[in-house]
Amino acid sequence: MLLLILGALAFIAGIVSLIVNAKNKNAEKQQKTIRTLISVVLIIVGCGLVISNCITTIPTGHTGIITTFGRVENFTLEAGVHSKAPWQEVVKMDNRIQKASVNMSCFSSDIQEVKTIYTINYQIEKANAQKIYSTIGQDYYNTVILPRIQESVKSCISKYDAENLISSREELSNEIKVDLTAKLAAYNIEVIDASIENLDFSDAFTDAVEAKQVASQEKLKAEIQQEQAIIEAKAAAERAVISAKAEAEKVKIDAQAQAEARKTEADAAAYAGEKEAEANAKIAESLTKELIEYKNVEKWDGKLPSIVGSGTALPIINVDPDTEE
């Protein structure tokens, strides 16, 4: 608007100067020429300023908001070169993804101070840039985003005690992001990503947590050693039971084998006895008096015994003349 006023004034001044110079007949020719040149320059400069005020350029990643004497028009300008009325103003809203990191001090549910850095990537909704400007203005970060970040982070952290904040960091981050996304959506601002960069506690609390963790680790180590000893004892007992069962089974098998062997031997002896008895019975059935006498004669060598009988019986002397004295 200032350029428009300056241009208009320069243009008017140039025109007036030309008219005055033309009516001044007493001025020297050289003076009239100089005044004419100055008037022309003023007219050109004025026209230039007015024309430049009718053209605007919107850079990439921005949206142009048109205002007419402070009133926001119901249309926006995309990136590029545009024409406008010289009395209209153009506000350039950045619709690119922007990043902000916020340092703050919070308190957990057990009243432990927590210093944190929360980082957010956000962008305004391009289609609603006009509404954002008309309801919030260009400084929407300080007006809306920063207070909502502080509110969401402090509110969510206050639900956890200090120890759980460490173990539930991812859950906490997601909870803050969901809460913050819903709050900023009401202002046509989109949360692209958000995360907790750091959680820092007091030195006293940190030392207490470390001591507790050390004690927990020692306890866990002792429990593991105890469980290992129990497992080894059970394993040794099971091995002893298995060994005893195996030995008893071996003894049982050996006894069964010996019993089977004895039974087999007895069965074999009985079978042999039966066969022998059967053979003897058959032999006995086949023997006759004549056969016995025949066998005796068949075995005799033709010699008489030198002495026959025993006890008080008289001896029989062999008088065979073939026998040497």
C-alpha positions in Angstrom: 0.0 0.0 0.0 2.9 2.4 0.8 4.3 1.8 -2.7 1.0 2.5 -4.2 0.7 5.8 -2.4 4.2 6.8 -3.3 3.6 5.9 -6.9 0.4 7.8 -7.0 2.1 10.9 -5.5 5.0 10.7 -7.9 2.6 10.4 -10.9 0.5 13.3 -9.7 3.6 15.4 -9.0 4.9 14.7 -12.5 1.6 15.7 -14.2 1.3 18.9 -12.1 4.9 19.7 -12.9 4.3 19.3 -16.6 1.2 21.6 -16.5 3.0 24.3 -14.4 6.0 24.1 -16.7 3.9 24.4 -19.8 2.1 27.5 -18.4 5.3 29.2 -17.3 6.2 31.3 -20.4 8.7 33.4 -18.7 11.1 30.6 -17.9 14.1 30.0 -19.9 14.2 27.2 -22.4 16.9 25.3 -20.6 15.0 25.4 -17.2 11.8 24.3 -18.9 13.6 21.3 -20.4 15.0 20.3 -17.0 11.6 20.6 -15.4 10.0 18.6 -18.2 12.6 15.8 -17.7 12.0 15.8 -14.0 8.2 15.6 -14.5 8.6 12.7 -17.0 10.8 10.8 -14.5 8.2 11.4 -11.8 5.4 10.1 -14.0 7.4 7.0 -15.0 8.5 6.2 -11.5 4.9 6.7 -10.3 3.5 4.4 -13.0 6.2 1.9 -12.2 5.3 1.8 -8.6 1.6 1.5 -9.3 2.1 -1.3 -11.8 4.5 -3.2 -9.5 1.9 -2.9 -6.8 -0.5 -4.7 -9.2 1.7 -7.8 -9.6 2.7 -10.3 -6.9 4.8 -13.5 -6.8 4.1 -16.5 -4.6 7.1 -18.7 -3.9 7.0 -22.5 -4.0 5.7 -24.0 -0.8 3.6 -21.0 0.1 -0.1 -20.0 -0.3 -1.1 -16.4 -1.0 -3.8 -14.8 1.1 -5.4 -11.7 -0.4 -6.7 -8.9 1.8 -8.5 -5.8 0.7 -8.2 -3.0 3.2 -7.7 -5.6 5.9 -10.6 -7.9 4.8 -9.6 -11.4 3.9 -10.8 -12.5 0.4 -12.5 -15.9 -0.1 -9.8 -17.2 -2.5 -6.1 -17.9 -2.3 -3.1 -17.8 -4.7 -0.9 -20.7 -5.6 2.8 -20.5 -6.3 3.6 -18.3 -9.3 3.1 -14.8 -10.6 -0.3 -13.2 -10.1 -2.1 -9.9 -10.8 -4.1 -8.0 -8.2 -5.6 -4.7 -7.5 -3.0 -2.2 -6.4 -4.9 -1.6 -3.1 -4.9 -5.3 -2.2 -2.2 -6.8 0.1 -0.8 -10.4 -0.3 0.2 -12.4 2.8 2.4 -15.5 2.1 1.6 -18.5 4.3 4.3 -21.2 4.5 2.6 -24.6 3.9 5.8 -26.7 3.9 6.6 -29.2 6.6 8.3 -27.4 9.5 10.2 -28.7 12.5 10.2 -27.4 16.1 11.9 -28.7 19.2 10.6 -27.7 22.6 12.5 -27.9 25.9 10.3 -28.1 29.0 10.2 -29.2 32.5 7.5 -31.6 33.6 6.5 -33.6 36.7 5.6 -37.3 36.9 2.8 -38.7 39.0 5.2 -39.3 41.9 6.3 -35.6 41.7 9.7 -36.3 40.1 10.9 -33.5 37.9 11.5 -34.6 34.3 13.3 -32.4 31.8 12.4 -33.4 28.2 12.9 -32.3 24.6 9.9 -32.8 22.4 10.3 -32.6 18.6 7.4 -32.2 16.2 7.2 -32.0 12.4 4.0 -30.2 11.2 2.4 -28.3 8.4 -0.7 -26.2 7.9 -3.5 -27.6 5.8 -3.0 -25.8 2.4 -6.8 -25.8 1.7 -7.4 -24.0 5.0 -4.5 -21.5 4.9 -7.0 -18.7 4.5 -9.0 -19.8 7.5 -5.8 -20.2 9.6 -4.8 -16.6 8.7 -8.2 -15.1 9.4 -8.7 -16.9 12.8 -5.1 -17.3 14.1 -2.8 -15.2 12.0 0.7 -15.8 10.7 2.3 -16.5 14.1 0.2 -19.7 14.5 3.2 -21.5 16.0 3.5 -19.4 19.1 -0.3 -18.8 19.2 -1.5 -22.4 18.9 1.2 -25.1 18.4 3.6 -24.3 21.2 0.9 -24.1 24.0 -0.7 -27.3 22.7 2.7 -29.1 22.8 3.4 -28.1 26.3 -0.2 -29.0 27.4 -0.1 -32.5 25.8 3.4 -33.4 27.0 2.9 -32.3 30.6 -0.5 -33.9 30.8 0.6 -37.3 29.5 3.8 -37.4 31.5 1.9 -36.7 34.7 0.0 -40.0 34.2 3.2 -42.0 34.7 5.5 -42.4 37.7 9.2 -41.7 37.0 10.4 -45.3 36.7 7.6 -46.2 34.3 8.5 -43.2 32.1 11.8 -44.9 31.3 10.3 -48.3 30.5 7.2 -46.9 28.7 8.9 -44.2 26.6 7.5 -45.5 23.3 4.0 -45.8 24.7 4.3 -42.3 26.2 5.5 -40.9 22.9 2.6 -42.4 21.0 0.1 -41.2 23.6 1.4 -37.6 23.3 1.3 -37.7 19.5 -2.3 -38.9 19.4 -3.4 -36.2 21.9 -1.5 -33.5 20.1 -2.7 -34.5 16.7 -6.4 -34.3 17.8 -5.8 -30.8 19.4 -4.0 -29.3 16.4 -6.4 -30.7 13.9 -9.0 -28.4 15.3 -6.8 -25.5 14.1 -6.2 -27.1 10.6 -2.6 -27.9 11.5 -1.4 -31.4 10.6 1.1 -33.4 12.8 3.4 -35.2 10.4 5.6 -36.8 13.1 6.5 -36.3 16.7 8.8 -37.9 19.2 10.5 -37.5 22.6 14.1 -36.7 22.1 15.2 -36.8 25.7 14.0 -37.6 29.2 16.3 -36.4 32.0 15.8 -36.9 35.7 17.5 -35.4 38.8 20.9 -36.9 39.8 19.4 -38.3 43.1 16.6 -40.1 41.2 19.0 -41.4 38.6 21.4 -42.8 41.3 18.5 -44.4 43.1 17.3 -46.1 39.9 20.8 -47.3 39.1 21.2 -48.8 42.6 17.8 -50.5 42.3 18.7 -51.9 38.9 22.0 -53.2 40.3 20.2 -54.9 43.2 17.6 -56.3 40.9 20.4 -57.7 38.7 22.1 -59.3 41.7 18.9 -60.8 42.8 18.2 -62.2 39.4 21.7 -63.6 39.2 21.2 -65.3 42.6 17.8 -66.7 41.5 19.4 -68.0 38.3 22.2 -69.7 40.2 19.7 -71.2 42.6 17.5 -72.5 39.8 20.6 -73.8 38.0 21.6 -75.7 41.2 18.1 -77.1 41.5 18.1 -78.2 37.9 21.5 -79.9 38.3 20.3 -81.6 41.4 17.2 -82.8 39.7 19.2 -83.9 36.7 21.6 -85.9 39.0 18.6 -87.5 40.8 17.0 -88.4 37.6 20.2 -89.9 36.3 20.5 -91.9 39.5 16.9 -93.1 39.2 17.4 -94.0 35.5 20.7 -95.8 36.4 19.0 -97.8 39.2 16.1 -98.7 37.0 18.5 -99.8 34.3 20.5 -101.9 36.7 17.3 -103.5 38.1 16.1 -104.1 34.6 19.5 -105.7 33.8 19.3 -107.9 36.8 15.8 -108.9 35.9 16.7 -109.7 32.4 19.8 -111.7 33.5 17.6 -113.6 35.9 15.0 -114.3 33.3 17.8 -115.3 30.9 19.2 -117.7 33.5 15.8 -119.1 34.2 15.2 -119.6 30.5 18.6 -121.3 30.2 17.9 -123.6 33.1 14.5 -124.4 31.7 16.0 -125.0 28.3 18.7 -127.3 29.9 16.0 -129.1 31.9 13.9 -129.5 28.8 16.9 -130.8 26.9 17.8 -133.3 29.7 14.3 -134.5 30.0 14.0 -134.8 26.2 17.3 -136.7 26.2 16.2 -139.0 29.0 12.9 -139.6 27.3 14.8 -140.5 24.1 17.2 -142.7 26.0 14.4 -144.4 27.8 12.6 -144.9 24.6 15.7 -146.3 23.0 16.3 -148.6 26.0 12.7 -149.7 25.9 13.0 -150.5 22.2 16.3 -152.3 22.9 14.8 -154.2 25.7 11.8 -155.2 23.6 14.2 -156.5 20.9 16.4 -158.6 23.2 15.9 -162.4 23.3 17.8 -165.1 25.2 19.2 -166.5 22.0 20.4 -163.0 20.9 22.1 -162.4 24.2 23.9 -165.8 24.0 24.8 -165.1 20.4 26.4 -161.8 21.3 28.3 -163.3 24.2 29.7 -166.0 21.9 30.4 -163.5 19.2 32.5 -161.5 21.7 34.4 -164.6 23.2 38.0 -165.0 22.1 38.2 -168.7 22.8 40.2 -168.5 26.0 39.0 -169.7 29.4 39.6 -167.6 32.4 42.6 -168.4 34.6 40.6 -168.1 37.8 36.9 -168.3 38.0 35.0 -167.4 41.1 35.9 -165.6 44.3 35.9 -165.9 48.1 36.3 -169.5 49.3 35.7 -171.1 45.9 38.5 -173.3 44.6 40.6 -171.9 41.9 40.5 -173.4 38.5 44.0 -173.8 37.1 44.5 -173.5 33.4 46.2 -176.6 32.2 46.3 -175.7 28.5 49.4 -177.3 27.2 50.0 -174.3 24.9 50.6 -172.1 27.9 54.2 -171.6 28.9 55.3 -172.5 32.4 
